[in-house]
């Protein structure tokens, strides 16, 4: 049962990371460096969560 929770957590993290990367791409297409920087920070935090939580 615990393995299912870990799997669901990692799937949620992956979905969030992919969403942030998509937003980064859209910000670059628009040439909006402020938004790109924001989404890069958010993606970095999401990518670092497994290390922080374990």
C-alpha positions in Angstrom: 0.0 0.0 0.0 2.9 2.4 0.8 4.4 1.7 -2.6 1.2 2.9 -4.3 1.4 6.1 -2.4 5.0 6.7 -3.4 4.1 5.9 -7.0 1.2 8.3 -6.9 3.4 11.0 -5.4 6.1 10.6 -8.0 3.5 10.6 -10.8 2.1 13.9 -9.4 5.6 15.3 -9.2 6.3 14.3 -12.8 3.1 15.9 -14.0 3.9 19.1 -12.2 7.5 19.1 -13.6 6.2 18.5 -17.2 3.7 21.3 -16.7 6.4 23.7 -15.5 8.6 22.8 -18.4 5.7 23.5 -20.8 5.2 26.9 -19.2 8.9 27.6 -19.6 8.7 26.8 -23.3 5.7 29.1 -23.7 7.5 31.9 -21.9 10.5 31.5 -24.2 8.3 31.6 -27.3 6.8 34.9 -26.1 10.2 36.3 -25.1 9.1 36.9 -21.6 12.2 36.4 -19.5 10.5 37.2 -16.2 8.0 34.4 -16.6 10.8 32.0 -17.8 12.8 32.7 -14.7 9.8 32.2 -12.5 8.9 28.8 -14.1 12.6 27.7 -14.0 12.6 28.3 -10.3 9.3 26.4 -9.9 10.7 23.5 -12.0 13.9 23.4 -9.9 11.9 23.3 -6.7 9.7 20.5 -8.0 12.8 18.5 -9.2 14.4 18.9 -5.8 11.4 17.8 -3.7 12.3 14.0 -3.7 15.7 14.8 -2.3 14.4 17.2 0.3 11.6 14.9 1.5 13.7 11.8 1.8 
